[in-house]
Amino acid sequence: MKKPFFLFALLFVALFAFNAEAQSLKVPKAEIPTADLQKQLLGALDSVDGLGLSSDQATKLKANNKSFAGEIFKILGGTGTDDAKKGLLNSLGGERQKFLTGLLGNDLLGKYTKKINGLIKPFKSKLGLASLLF
């Protein structure tokens, strides 16, 4: 009689201890994009070597890249819903596309886009909603 009771008590304690340990695990929160990620994005966007841009085009592009990256992270850090953020990012992407087409033309824009997409690919998943722009 004592042997089954002892085994039942041991099993009960083992299950109770297992549940207590399982409850102590915490799920990490999703990371908010940081300034380091913004620097990585800006570095990728500013990579214009080998494209044959004039100094004026490169200067204008880099100035636009800085404001573009700033706007992306301003939108991502905002308090709006994901749908509202997507709308703002789509609008920003449309403005950006018009600027790039006007500045670079179709041929250079294709080369630039291909190069940027290759550079952004390693950290694209960290961009969250902003990855829709690239």
DRENKOL-886685 format. One record per residue (C-alpha): residue in three letters; x negated, y negated, z negated; residue number from 0. Coordinates in Angstrom, 2 decimals. Last residue first. Layout:
REM DRENKOL-886685
<rec><rest>ala</rest><xx>X</xx><yy>Y</yy><zz>Z</zz><nr>NUM</nr></rec>
...
END
This chain:
REM DRENKOL-886685
<rec><rest>phe</rest><xx>-12.77</xx><yy>-47.13</yy><zz>51.13</zz><nr>133</nr></rec>
<rec><rest>leu</rest><xx>-9.88</xx><yy>-49.26</yy><zz>49.86</zz><nr>132</nr></rec>
<rec><rest>leu</rest><xx>-7.97</xx><yy>-46.30</yy><zz>48.41</zz><nr>131</nr></rec>
<rec><rest>ser</rest><xx>-10.95</xx><yy>-45.70</yy><zz>46.10</zz><nr>130</nr></rec>
<rec><rest>ala</rest><xx>-9.73</xx><yy>-48.75</yy><zz>44.19</zz><nr>129</nr></rec>
<rec><rest>leu</rest><xx>-7.07</xx><yy>-46.62</yy><zz>42.52</zz><nr>128</nr></rec>
<rec><rest>gly</rest><xx>-9.73</xx><yy>-44.68</yy><zz>40.61</zz><nr>127</nr></rec>
<rec><rest>leu</rest><xx>-13.19</xx><yy>-46.08</yy><zz>41.22</zz><nr>126</nr></rec>
<rec><rest>lys</rest><xx>-14.87</xx><yy>-43.23</yy><zz>39.36</zz><nr>125</nr></rec>
<rec><rest>ser</rest><xx>-13.90</xx><yy>-40.77</yy><zz>42.11</zz><nr>124</nr></rec>
<rec><rest>lys</rest><xx>-15.76</xx><yy>-42.90</yy><zz>44.67</zz><nr>123</nr></rec>
<rec><rest>phe</rest><xx>-19.04</xx><yy>-42.58</yy><zz>42.78</zz><nr>122</nr></rec>
<rec><rest>pro</rest><xx>-20.98</xx><yy>-40.32</yy><zz>45.14</zz><nr>121</nr></rec>
<rec><rest>lys</rest><xx>-19.00</xx><yy>-41.43</yy><zz>48.26</zz><nr>120</nr></rec>
<rec><rest>ile</rest><xx>-19.82</xx><yy>-45.14</yy><zz>47.97</zz><nr>119</nr></rec>
<rec><rest>leu</rest><xx>-23.08</xx><yy>-44.97</yy><zz>49.95</zz><nr>118</nr></rec>
<rec><rest>gly</rest><xx>-21.62</xx><yy>-42.87</yy><zz>52.76</zz><nr>117</nr></rec>
<rec><rest>asn</rest><xx>-18.51</xx><yy>-45.02</yy><zz>52.97</zz><nr>116</nr></rec>
<rec><rest>ile</rest><xx>-20.68</xx><yy>-48.13</yy><zz>53.14</zz><nr>115</nr></rec>
<rec><rest>lys</rest><xx>-22.72</xx><yy>-46.83</yy><zz>56.11</zz><nr>114</nr></rec>
<rec><rest>lys</rest><xx>-19.65</xx><yy>-45.80</yy><zz>58.10</zz><nr>113</nr></rec>
<rec><rest>thr</rest><xx>-17.93</xx><yy>-49.10</yy><zz>57.35</zz><nr>112</nr></rec>
<rec><rest>tyr</rest><xx>-20.97</xx><yy>-51.13</yy><zz>58.42</zz><nr>111</nr></rec>
<rec><rest>lys</rest><xx>-21.36</xx><yy>-49.21</yy><zz>61.69</zz><nr>110</nr></rec>
<rec><rest>gly</rest><xx>-17.67</xx><yy>-49.59</yy><zz>62.52</zz><nr>109</nr></rec>
<rec><rest>leu</rest><xx>-17.69</xx><yy>-53.27</yy><zz>61.55</zz><nr>108</nr></rec>
<rec><rest>leu</rest><xx>-20.73</xx><yy>-53.84</yy><zz>63.77</zz><nr>107</nr></rec>
<rec><rest>asp</rest><xx>-18.82</xx><yy>-52.56</yy><zz>66.80</zz><nr>106</nr></rec>
<rec><rest>asn</rest><xx>-15.46</xx><yy>-54.15</yy><zz>65.98</zz><nr>105</nr></rec>
<rec><rest>gly</rest><xx>-16.60</xx><yy>-57.70</yy><zz>65.29</zz><nr>104</nr></rec>
<rec><rest>leu</rest><xx>-18.76</xx><yy>-58.65</yy><zz>62.34</zz><nr>103</nr></rec>
<rec><rest>leu</rest><xx>-17.32</xx><yy>-61.85</yy><zz>60.87</zz><nr>102</nr></rec>
<rec><rest>gly</rest><xx>-13.77</xx><yy>-61.81</yy><zz>62.21</zz><nr>101</nr></rec>
<rec><rest>thr</rest><xx>-13.37</xx><yy>-58.07</yy><zz>61.74</zz><nr>100</nr></rec>
<rec><rest>leu</rest><xx>-14.84</xx><yy>-58.29</yy><zz>58.24</zz><nr>99</nr></rec>
<rec><rest>phe</rest><xx>-12.53</xx><yy>-61.12</yy><zz>57.19</zz><nr>98</nr></rec>
<rec><rest>lys</rest><xx>-9.43</xx><yy>-59.42</yy><zz>58.59</zz><nr>97</nr></rec>
<rec><rest>gln</rest><xx>-10.37</xx><yy>-56.15</yy><zz>56.86</zz><nr>96</nr></rec>
<rec><rest>arg</rest><xx>-10.92</xx><yy>-57.94</yy><zz>53.54</zz><nr>95</nr></rec>
<rec><rest>glu</rest><xx>-7.52</xx><yy>-59.60</yy><zz>53.72</zz><nr>94</nr></rec>
<rec><rest>gly</rest><xx>-5.89</xx><yy>-56.23</yy><zz>54.37</zz><nr>93</nr></rec>
<rec><rest>gly</rest><xx>-7.85</xx><yy>-54.59</yy><zz>51.54</zz><nr>92</nr></rec>
<rec><rest>leu</rest><xx>-6.75</xx><yy>-57.32</yy><zz>49.11</zz><nr>91</nr></rec>
<rec><rest>ser</rest><xx>-3.12</xx><yy>-56.73</yy><zz>50.06</zz><nr>90</nr></rec>
<rec><rest>asn</rest><xx>-3.56</xx><yy>-52.99</yy><zz>49.63</zz><nr>89</nr></rec>
<rec><rest>leu</rest><xx>-5.25</xx><yy>-53.56</yy><zz>46.27</zz><nr>88</nr></rec>
<rec><rest>leu</rest><xx>-2.40</xx><yy>-55.78</yy><zz>45.09</zz><nr>87</nr></rec>
<rec><rest>gly</rest><xx>0.19</xx><yy>-53.22</yy><zz>46.14</zz><nr>86</nr></rec>
<rec><rest>lys</rest><xx>-1.75</xx><yy>-50.38</yy><zz>44.53</zz><nr>85</nr></rec>
<rec><rest>lys</rest><xx>-1.99</xx><yy>-52.40</yy><zz>41.32</zz><nr>84</nr></rec>
<rec><rest>ala</rest><xx>1.78</xx><yy>-52.94</yy><zz>41.30</zz><nr>83</nr></rec>
<rec><rest>asp</rest><xx>2.34</xx><yy>-49.21</yy><zz>41.82</zz><nr>82</nr></rec>
<rec><rest>asp</rest><xx>-0.13</xx><yy>-48.35</yy><zz>39.06</zz><nr>81</nr></rec>
<rec><rest>thr</rest><xx>1.73</xx><yy>-50.62</yy><zz>36.66</zz><nr>80</nr></rec>
<rec><rest>gly</rest><xx>0.35</xx><yy>-53.99</yy><zz>35.67</zz><nr>79</nr></rec>
<rec><rest>thr</rest><xx>-1.93</xx><yy>-54.74</yy><zz>32.71</zz><nr>78</nr></rec>
<rec><rest>gly</rest><xx>-5.01</xx><yy>-55.76</yy><zz>34.62</zz><nr>77</nr></rec>
<rec><rest>gly</rest><xx>-8.41</xx><yy>-54.05</yy><zz>34.45</zz><nr>76</nr></rec>
<rec><rest>leu</rest><xx>-8.00</xx><yy>-52.48</yy><zz>37.89</zz><nr>75</nr></rec>
<rec><rest>ile</rest><xx>-6.91</xx><yy>-55.81</yy><zz>39.40</zz><nr>74</nr></rec>
<rec><rest>lys</rest><xx>-9.87</xx><yy>-57.71</yy><zz>37.92</zz><nr>73</nr></rec>
<rec><rest>phe</rest><xx>-12.13</xx><yy>-54.85</yy><zz>38.95</zz><nr>72</nr></rec>
<rec><rest>ile</rest><xx>-11.09</xx><yy>-55.15</yy><zz>42.57</zz><nr>71</nr></rec>
<rec><rest>glu</rest><xx>-11.16</xx><yy>-58.96</yy><zz>42.49</zz><nr>70</nr></rec>
<rec><rest>gly</rest><xx>-14.77</xx><yy>-58.97</yy><zz>41.29</zz><nr>69</nr></rec>
<rec><rest>ala</rest><xx>-15.78</xx><yy>-56.50</yy><zz>44.01</zz><nr>68</nr></rec>
<rec><rest>phe</rest><xx>-14.19</xx><yy>-58.72</yy><zz>46.67</zz><nr>67</nr></rec>
<rec><rest>ser</rest><xx>-15.72</xx><yy>-61.91</yy><zz>45.24</zz><nr>66</nr></rec>
<rec><rest>lys</rest><xx>-19.20</xx><yy>-60.40</yy><zz>45.38</zz><nr>65</nr></rec>
<rec><rest>asn</rest><xx>-18.64</xx><yy>-58.79</yy><zz>48.75</zz><nr>64</nr></rec>
<rec><rest>asn</rest><xx>-17.48</xx><yy>-62.10</yy><zz>50.22</zz><nr>63</nr></rec>
<rec><rest>ala</rest><xx>-20.73</xx><yy>-63.79</yy><zz>49.21</zz><nr>62</nr></rec>
<rec><rest>lys</rest><xx>-22.71</xx><yy>-60.83</yy><zz>50.56</zz><nr>61</nr></rec>
<rec><rest>leu</rest><xx>-20.85</xx><yy>-60.96</yy><zz>53.88</zz><nr>60</nr></rec>
<rec><rest>lys</rest><xx>-21.36</xx><yy>-64.70</yy><zz>54.29</zz><nr>59</nr></rec>
<rec><rest>thr</rest><xx>-25.09</xx><yy>-64.39</yy><zz>53.63</zz><nr>58</nr></rec>
<rec><rest>ala</rest><xx>-25.47</xx><yy>-61.38</yy><zz>55.92</zz><nr>57</nr></rec>
<rec><rest>gln</rest><xx>-23.58</xx><yy>-63.09</yy><zz>58.75</zz><nr>56</nr></rec>
<rec><rest>asp</rest><xx>-25.72</xx><yy>-66.23</yy><zz>58.43</zz><nr>55</nr></rec>
<rec><rest>ser</rest><xx>-28.92</xx><yy>-64.17</yy><zz>58.33</zz><nr>54</nr></rec>
<rec><rest>ser</rest><xx>-27.88</xx><yy>-62.42</yy><zz>61.53</zz><nr>53</nr></rec>
<rec><rest>leu</rest><xx>-26.81</xx><yy>-58.82</yy><zz>61.20</zz><nr>52</nr></rec>
<rec><rest>gly</rest><xx>-28.77</xx><yy>-56.06</yy><zz>62.95</zz><nr>51</nr></rec>
<rec><rest>leu</rest><xx>-27.21</xx><yy>-53.15</yy><zz>61.08</zz><nr>50</nr></rec>
<rec><rest>gly</rest><xx>-30.49</xx><yy>-51.66</yy><zz>59.88</zz><nr>49</nr></rec>
<rec><rest>asp</rest><xx>-30.32</xx><yy>-53.07</yy><zz>56.38</zz><nr>48</nr></rec>
<rec><rest>val</rest><xx>-26.84</xx><yy>-54.26</yy><zz>55.39</zz><nr>47</nr></rec>
<rec><rest>ser</rest><xx>-26.58</xx><yy>-52.74</yy><zz>51.89</zz><nr>46</nr></rec>
<rec><rest>asp</rest><xx>-24.52</xx><yy>-55.42</yy><zz>50.13</zz><nr>45</nr></rec>
<rec><rest>leu</rest><xx>-21.44</xx><yy>-53.20</yy><zz>49.84</zz><nr>44</nr></rec>
<rec><rest>ala</rest><xx>-23.45</xx><yy>-50.40</yy><zz>48.22</zz><nr>43</nr></rec>
<rec><rest>gly</rest><xx>-25.09</xx><yy>-52.75</yy><zz>45.72</zz><nr>42</nr></rec>
<rec><rest>leu</rest><xx>-21.71</xx><yy>-54.34</yy><zz>44.97</zz><nr>41</nr></rec>
<rec><rest>leu</rest><xx>-20.22</xx><yy>-50.94</yy><zz>44.23</zz><nr>40</nr></rec>
<rec><rest>gln</rest><xx>-23.11</xx><yy>-49.97</yy><zz>41.98</zz><nr>39</nr></rec>
<rec><rest>lys</rest><xx>-22.93</xx><yy>-53.32</yy><zz>40.18</zz><nr>38</nr></rec>
<rec><rest>gln</rest><xx>-19.19</xx><yy>-52.88</yy><zz>39.65</zz><nr>37</nr></rec>
<rec><rest>leu</rest><xx>-19.82</xx><yy>-49.41</yy><zz>38.27</zz><nr>36</nr></rec>
<rec><rest>asp</rest><xx>-22.29</xx><yy>-50.89</yy><zz>35.80</zz><nr>35</nr></rec>
<rec><rest>ala</rest><xx>-19.76</xx><yy>-53.57</yy><zz>34.85</zz><nr>34</nr></rec>
<rec><rest>thr</rest><xx>-17.47</xx><yy>-50.80</yy><zz>33.72</zz><nr>33</nr></rec>
<rec><rest>pro</rest><xx>-14.47</xx><yy>-49.00</yy><zz>35.16</zz><nr>32</nr></rec>
<rec><rest>ile</rest><xx>-12.13</xx><yy>-47.90</yy><zz>32.37</zz><nr>31</nr></rec>
<rec><rest>glu</rest><xx>-12.84</xx><yy>-44.39</yy><zz>31.19</zz><nr>30</nr></rec>
<rec><rest>ala</rest><xx>-9.98</xx><yy>-41.98</yy><zz>30.65</zz><nr>29</nr></rec>
<rec><rest>lys</rest><xx>-9.57</xx><yy>-41.13</yy><zz>27.00</zz><nr>28</nr></rec>
<rec><rest>pro</rest><xx>-11.28</xx><yy>-38.10</yy><zz>25.53</zz><nr>27</nr></rec>
<rec><rest>val</rest><xx>-9.06</xx><yy>-35.24</yy><zz>24.31</zz><nr>26</nr></rec>
<rec><rest>lys</rest><xx>-9.62</xx><yy>-34.41</yy><zz>20.66</zz><nr>25</nr></rec>
<rec><rest>leu</rest><xx>-10.18</xx><yy>-30.99</yy><zz>19.13</zz><nr>24</nr></rec>
<rec><rest>ser</rest><xx>-9.18</xx><yy>-30.66</yy><zz>15.44</zz><nr>23</nr></rec>
<rec><rest>gln</rest><xx>-5.99</xx><yy>-28.78</yy><zz>16.25</zz><nr>22</nr></rec>
<rec><rest>ala</rest><xx>-7.89</xx><yy>-25.79</yy><zz>17.57</zz><nr>21</nr></rec>
<rec><rest>glu</rest><xx>-9.79</xx><yy>-25.47</yy><zz>14.33</zz><nr>20</nr></rec>
<rec><rest>ala</rest><xx>-6.62</xx><yy>-25.42</yy><zz>12.25</zz><nr>19</nr></rec>
<rec><rest>asn</rest><xx>-5.07</xx><yy>-22.86</yy><zz>14.58</zz><nr>18</nr></rec>
<rec><rest>phe</rest><xx>-8.06</xx><yy>-20.53</yy><zz>14.25</zz><nr>17</nr></rec>
<rec><rest>ala</rest><xx>-8.01</xx><yy>-20.83</yy><zz>10.46</zz><nr>16</nr></rec>
<rec><rest>phe</rest><xx>-4.33</xx><yy>-19.87</yy><zz>10.34</zz><nr>15</nr></rec>
<rec><rest>leu</rest><xx>-4.88</xx><yy>-16.92</yy><zz>12.66</zz><nr>14</nr></rec>
<rec><rest>ala</rest><xx>-7.79</xx><yy>-15.62</yy><zz>10.57</zz><nr>13</nr></rec>
<rec><rest>val</rest><xx>-5.90</xx><yy>-16.17</yy><zz>7.31</zz><nr>12</nr></rec>
<rec><rest>phe</rest><xx>-2.88</xx><yy>-14.24</yy><zz>8.61</zz><nr>11</nr></rec>
<rec><rest>leu</rest><xx>-5.06</xx><yy>-11.37</yy><zz>9.87</zz><nr>10</nr></rec>
<rec><rest>leu</rest><xx>-6.80</xx><yy>-11.11</yy><zz>6.49</zz><nr>9</nr></rec>
<rec><rest>ala</rest><xx>-3.47</xx><yy>-11.17</yy><zz>4.65</zz><nr>8</nr></rec>
<rec><rest>phe</rest><xx>-2.09</xx><yy>-8.45</yy><zz>6.94</zz><nr>7</nr></rec>
<rec><rest>leu</rest><xx>-5.22</xx><yy>-6.33</yy><zz>6.43</zz><nr>6</nr></rec>
<rec><rest>phe</rest><xx>-4.99</xx><yy>-6.74</yy><zz>2.63</zz><nr>5</nr></rec>
<rec><rest>phe</rest><xx>-1.27</xx><yy>-5.83</yy><zz>2.66</zz><nr>4</nr></rec>
<rec><rest>pro</rest><xx>-1.98</xx><yy>-2.77</yy><zz>4.81</zz><nr>3</nr></rec>
<rec><rest>lys</rest><xx>-4.75</xx><yy>-1.62</yy><zz>2.36</zz><nr>2</nr></rec>
<rec><rest>lys</rest><xx>-2.82</xx><yy>-2.36</yy><zz>-0.86</zz><nr>1</nr></rec>
<rec><rest>met</rest><xx>0.00</xx><yy>0.00</yy><zz>0.00</zz><nr>0</nr></rec>
END
